[in-house]
Amino acid sequence: MARAVALIVLVCASLAAAPSAALDSKGIFEFNESRVLQIRVLNRETGKKSSIGSGFIVGDGRQIATNYHVIGQVILEPDTYYITYLGKDGREGELRLLGLDVARDLALLGADDSLGEAIAMSPLPPRGAPIFAMGNPLDLGLTIAVGTNGGLLDQTDASRILFSGSLNPGMSGGPTFNEDGEAIGINVATARNDISFIVPSRFLTELMAQAASGAFDAAGDLRAEVARQVLDYERNYIAQLLELEWPHLDLRHFRLPGAISPTVRCWDNSAKLSAVARYRRFQIRCTNQNHVYLDEDNKFVGRLTYEYFWLESDELNAIQFYNLYEELNKDQIESKVNRDLVSNFNCRTWFVEVSAQELKSNLCRREYVEYPGMSDVLFTAALTGHARQGFFLTVSMTGVDFRTTLPLITRFLEHAEWKP
């Protein structure tokens, strides 16, 4: 009998010391369904939904994490819209803004009363591990999507996790869990075809700490706060670019900066010409991936794009080549900015020498009307003095501090080299 009791005690002790079994999607859903909420932006006049997303209980049980883009309308028009939550059991109530991390697309909201037990957060599990995203897709009710952790994306400055699962509209702001039911991130975006993106939980932890410090002023000018955060992020990003060693690429007679950061990808962008074309053109386009959501009108900012274009012909005469060169050199900035919300471009033109070659340079700037200090910048430099050869460089940046872009443009020119 004594031996049997001892055996039972030993077994119980070993069970108590063992880690809890991994949960499947059903277990994670049942454990968290009361802690994942629908977040609604309502019109004060009609009381109807303008947009929906998801959120989940964190912190002291009166805080909710979600995406900035889910509640962005309230930032722009607080007199028109307000934020509420709706729980699975029908509970609902109004929420207030406690903090923002615009660059990582996060918002922290607060309720007057406790909403329930907070969801615990955890670091990212190993790449390839199963993860589970919860949210309210298309206002159809709470659901869970199963996928795998594809790891942190270096092309988005480690602020996005690749999720091989389907996130649908309305799931933004919901939690993504590991097998222990802990939140490893926040749902943020999808590229369709089972390619989605998650914000790592560490950024939410940092936002909660900032909110607890009392530095965020929800009653202040929120557009100015959004602009300040975006500009700080872009200043740091440009400073990092300038600190890196830039690789090079070759395009005909020029050696040029290549992919200047892990956040940048370069692609051949040469147009296919007809068999009777009397000229040749080659084009390389490089762009970054760490864009920042601004608002419904302006969409995303933080885009850096640089493009190299080479044109040559043995058959066109000098006048024909010049006319073609002028026609193809159509400068524009790639952005979905609402034209009513930015100023007209203000431009300056001058000539610059690069490796004993003369380039006609043009620097243009337009400002965001509603976001102080934010600008779009467009720089072009076109090769002159060649009868049947042409080259131009285009660098554009959106939603940046104009002054911080000047050293970056200068470095592009310094790293351009003519090869006879």
N, C-alpha and C positions, 0 to 999 in steps of 0.2 A: 504493500500500500504506500509506504514511504517513497519507494522508487517511482511509483506511478505519479505521485504528487510532484516529485522533483522533476519528472519528465514534462509534466504539464506546465510547470513554472518556467522551465527552460524554453519550451516551445513558445509560450506567451511572450517571454522576454525577446526572443528572436524576431517574432512578428512585430513587436513594438519598435524594434530598432530598424526594421527594414523600411525602405522608402515606399510611399504609397504607389499603387499601381497606376500606370499611365491611363488617362481617360480617352475614350473614343469621342467622336463627334456628338453622339447622343448624350453622353455623360456631361460633356462641356456645355452643351446647350441647356440641359436641365438645370445644371448648377448655376448658370449665369443669366437665364432668361429674365429674371426679375431685376437684374442689375444693368441690363442694356436697354436704353431708352430711345424713343424716337424724338428727335429734336426738330421743332417746327419754327419757322419764321412766319408770323402772322401779320396781316395788314390791320392796323388799328381801326381803320374806317369800316372795313367789311367783316373783320374777324375771321377771314378765310386764310388758308395756307398760301403763302407765296413760294416757299421752298421747304423741303424736308431733308433731313439727314439722320445720322445716328450719333449716339453718345453713350458714355458709360460712367458709372459712379466711381469716384476716386477719393483720395484724401480722407477727410473727416466724415464722409458720407453725405455731405451737403454740396459737394463739388462734382461737376460733370466735365469730362474731357470730350472734345469734338474737334472738327476741322475749322479753321478760319473761314474757308470758302463756304461752309455750310451756313454761317451766320453773318457773312460779309455785308448783306443788305442793311443790317442794323447799324453797321459801322458808318455806312454812307448816308443813311436816312433814318436816324433814330426817332424822329418825330412821326414817321410813317409806319415803321415796323417794330415788332418786339419779339422776344424769344420765349418759347414754352417747351415743356417736355410732355411726353405721353408714355406711360408705362404699360406693360403687358396687361396689368390688372385694371387698366382704365384710369389710374391716377394721372393727374395732370396739374401743371402749375407754371407760373412765370419764372424765368431765370434772368439773372443779371450777369454782366461781363466782369470777370475777375482778372483776366490776363490774356495776352496775345503773343504768339510767336509767328509772325507773318511769313518769315523765310521758310519755316518748316510746316506751314499751313496748319497751325494748332491754335485752339482757343480753349480757355478754361472758364467755365460758367459756374454760378453759385445759386443755390436755392435757400429759402429762409428756414426750411425744416429738413431734417434728415430724410434722405431718400432710400436708405438701406445700407447694407454692408458694402464697403468699398472693394473693388477688384484689386488684387495684389499685382504688382508689376515685376518683371523679370528680364534679365538680359536675353539676347538672341540665342536660340539653340544652335547646334551645329548645322552647317549647310546640308541640305537634303532631308532634314528632320521634318516631320509633318507639323503643320500649323493650321489654325482654324480661325476664320474670320466671321464675326457676327455683325448683323446689321439689319436694316429695314429697307430692302430693295423695292423701288417703285411704289412705295406706300402699300405693299401687299402683305405686310406683316413680318415679324421677326424670323430670320433664317440664319443658317450657318453654311459657310463655304469651306471646303476642305482642299488643301493644297500642300505644297512643300516650300521650305525656306530656300530661296535661291541665293541668299547672302546679300551683303551690303554692296550697293552699286558705287564704284569709285567715280563713275562719270556724273554722279549727282552728289558729290562731296560727302558720301557716307550718310546722307540724310534720308535715304530710301532703301528699303529692303525689297528685293524681287520676290514676288509671291506667285507661284504657279497655280493660281486659282482664279475664279471669276468673282470680281467685285462689280456690282451693278449700281446705277444711280440710286441714292438713298442709303447705301451702306457706308458712305463716307463718314468718318468720325467714330465708327464702331471699333471695338477692340479686336485684336488678333491674338490668339492664345497659343501657348505651347501645350504639350500633352499633360501638364500638371494643372491646366486651367488658369495659368497666370498670363497676364497681358504682356506680350513682348513688343507690341507696337499698336499703331492706330491706322486703320484703313484710310487711304487718301486718294487713290486714283487707279484707273484701269486703262490698258491699251488694247482691250478686247482679246479674243482668242486665248483666254486663260493666262494672260500676262497682266499682272496687277502690281501695285506698289503700296508699301506700308512704311509709316514713319516709326523709327525705333523708339522704344519707350523711354530711353534716357533723355530725349528732348522734352518729353512731357514732364519727367521728374524735375528737370531744370526749370521749366515754366512754372510748375507748382511752387518751387522754392522762391522764384522771383515774385510771384503773386503774394506769397507769405511775407515778403520783405516790405510790402506796402508801397513799392516804387511805382506801380501802375495806377494811373488816374483815370478811372472809367468815366468820370464826369468831364474830362478835358477834351481837347480837340483830337478826336480819334483819327481823323484823316492825317493830321500832322504826325501822330504817333505811328501810323502805318508807314508814312513816308520816311520817318526817322529810322525805323527798323529795316526797311528795304535798303536805304542808302548805306546804313552801317554794314549790312551784309555784303552789298556790292563793293564797298570800299575795301573790305577785308579780302574779298575774292580777287579784285584787281591787284592788291598788294601781294597776294600769294602768287599770282601769275608772274609778276615782275621778279620774284625771288627765285623762280625756277630756271633751270637750264633749258633753253629752247632747242629742240631738234630742228633740222632743216629738211626741205624737200626741193627738188629741182623741177623747174618748168621752162623748157627751152633755154633761153639765155639768162634766166634768173635763178639764183639760189635764194630761197625764201623760208620764213618760219613755217614749221610743220604743225603738228598737234602740240600746242604749247602747254597743255595740261591734260591730266587723265580725264578731266570733264569734257574734253573736246574730241570730236571725231572728224576726220577729213575724208572726203569722197571725191571721186572723179565726177564732174558735173558737165562734161563736154557734150555739146549738142550734136545729134546725128545730122550730118549734112547730106544733101542729095549728091548723086553721082556726077552731076554737071557743075557742082560748086567750084568756083575759081579761087577759093581761098581755104585755109585751114584754121581751125580754132580749137583751143584747148582750155579747159576750165577746171579748177579745183575749188571746192567749197568746204570750209571748216566751220563747225558750229558747236556750241556747248549744249549740255542737257539739263543743267541745274537752273531751271526757270522758276520764277516766283509768281504765284497767283496774286493778282492785285485786286480786281473786282470784276463784276459782270460786264462792264463797259470796256475796260482796258485789257481784260483777260490777264495774260502773263507778261511779266517784265524780266529783266536780267538776262536777256538773250545776247550772247556775243556771237557774231558771225563775221568771218573774213573770207574773202574770195579773191582768187587770182585768175586773170583772163589773159590769154595770149592769142594774138591774131597775126597771120602772115599770108602773103600771096606772092607768087612769081608771075601771075598773069594779069592782075589788075594794074592799071597805071596809077600814078600817085594821087590824082584827083579821085578816081574811083575808090581807091583804098581809103583815102581820108573820109569820104562820105560814108563808107561802110563802117569805119572805125567810130565815127561820131554817132551813127545810128545805134550801134551795139552798146555804146557806153551810156546807157540809161541808168542813172543812179536813183535808187529808191531804198527805203528801209523796210525790212520785213517785219511788220507788226500789225496786230489787229486792234490797235488803239482807235477809239472813237475820235474822229477828227475834230469834233466839237469840244473835246476835252484837252486838246493840246494846242499850243500856239503854232504859228507858221514857222517854217525853218528860217533861221538867220544864218547866212553863210559868209565865209571869207575865202578868197582864192589867192594863192601865191605859188611861186615856182621853187622847187627844192632839187638839190643835186644828190643822186644816189650812185655811187661807183662811177663817177664822171658822166652819168646819164641824167638828163633833165626830165623831171616829172612835173606836170601841172597838178597842184594839189588843191583840194576843196574840202573845207571843214564846215559842217552844218550842225546846228543845234536847235531843238525845239523843246519847250518846257510843258510840264503837266500843270494844267490850270488848278486842279484841286489838291495836288500833292506838292507842297513847297519843297523846292530844291531838286526835284526829280526831272531829268532830261532824257531825251533820246539824242544820240550822237551819230553822225554819219561822216566818215572820212573817205575820200577817194584820191588816188594819185594815178595819173595817166602819163605814159611815156610819150615824149615828143622827139622830133628831130629824125625820125626814121620814115622813109618813103613807103616801105611795104612791110613794116613790122610794127605791131602795136601791143601794148601791155597796160592793164590797169589793175590796181589793188583797191579793194573796198573793205572797210572795217566799219561795222555798225554795232552799237550797244543801246539797249533800251532800259529805261528806269534807273539811271545812274547819276552820280554826281559828276557834272561836266569836267570839273578841274582834275578829278582823279583819272580821267581817261587820257589826258594829254601825255603823261609819261608812257602809257601803253602804246599810243599811236607813234610816239617818237621811237620806241624800241622796234616797232615793226619796220620803220624806215631804216634804222641802224642795222637791222639784220637782213636787209635786202641787198643782194650782191649781184652785179652784172657779170656774166661770164661770156667773154668774146667768142 
